[in-house]
Amino acid sequence: MSNRGNLWLGAFIGFIIIAVLGFILPVIGHLIGGLIAGLIARGGAGRGALAGFLAGIFGGIILTILAFVASSAVGGLIGGLGGLFLGGLIGLFIGLVALILSVLGAIVSAIGGLIGGAIAR
């Protein structure tokens, strides 16, 4: 009999918690989201840390895509094809900054997941 939970469900629920609590409690929200992801994923500390990391990185990927699309659209509305190109470059820069910051949040989420996975073992 396996004592494993669902890794992807844990990562998704952890992502939702991070999205809600991340604005209210920046670091603590990532830690709590990772902890919940690790509790749902079960199967040990390593599996919990993976679920927490995935939960933390999902937000960065979505934020990067939204920043790129939004700034490209605004640039296209303002300046035609040249503005679209410039907006795309600005969006790419903003997206890279968001991705770097989300990796830091994902590391905190992985620590929470490690704790949650060890508890739910």
N, C-alpha and C positions, 0 to 999 in steps of 0.2 A: 504494500500500500504506500502510495507516494504522499509525501507531506508538502508538496509544492502547490503554491497558489498560481495565479495567472500573472505572468510578468507584464504583458502588454496592458492588461486591465489596470494593474498597479501603476504603470507608467502614465496611463491616461488619467486616472483619478488623481494621481500626484500632480500632473500638469494642471488640471482644473483647480486644485487647491493652491498651487503656486500662482496661477493667474489671478485668483481672488485675493489671496493674502499677500502677494508680492508687493502690491502697492501700499497696503496698510502697514505691514511689518516686513521690510525688505529682506533682511537676512533670516530672521526667524520664520518667515513664510516659506522660504526655500527649504529650511531645515524641517519644518512640519510637513510640507508636501513630500519631501523625500522619505520621511519617517512613515507616512501613510502608505506611500508606494512600496516601501520595503515590507511593511506589515501585510499588504495584499499579495505581494509576489512570493513571500515565504521562501523556504528552502535554504536559509543560511545567510550569512553576512554578505558574501560575494554577490549572490543573486539580488539581495535587497539593495546593495550599492549600485548594481547595474540598473535596476528599476528606477532608483532615485536619479541617477545620471540621465537616463532617457527622459524622465519627466522634466528635468531641468533644461535639457537641450531642445525639447520640442518647442518651448516658448521662444527661444532664440531664433530658431529656423522660421517660425511663423512671423515673428517680428521683422526679420530680415526681408522676407518676401513682401510683406505689407509696406515696408519703408521703400523698397525699390519700386513697386507698382505705383504707390501714391505719389512719390516725387517725380516719376516719369510722366504720370498723367498730368500733374500740375505743370510741369515743364512743357509738355505738349500743348496744353491749353494756352499757355502764356506766349510761347515763341515758335510754334510750328515744329518743323523737323529738327531745327537746331536746338530749340528749347527741350524737345524730347530727348535728344542726346545729352544735353547738359543736365536735365532732370534725372536721367538714368545714371549719370556719373555721381551726382549728389546722393541719389538713392543707394547706389552701391557703397559709397563711403559711409553713409549712415547705417546701412545694413551690416557692414563689416564691424563697425564700432559696437552695434547691438549684439552681434554674434560673439565678439570678444567678451563683452560684459555677461552674456548668457553662459559662456563657458565657466566663468567664475561662479555664477549662480548654480550651474550644474554640479560643480565640485562640492558646494555646500549641500546641495540636494543629495549627492552621492553619500556624503557623510551621514545625513539623516536616514537614507535608505540602508546604509550599513548597520546603523543602530536598530532600525525597524526589522531588518531581516534577521539579525541576531536574536531579537526578542521573540519573533514569530517562528523561529526555528522549530 
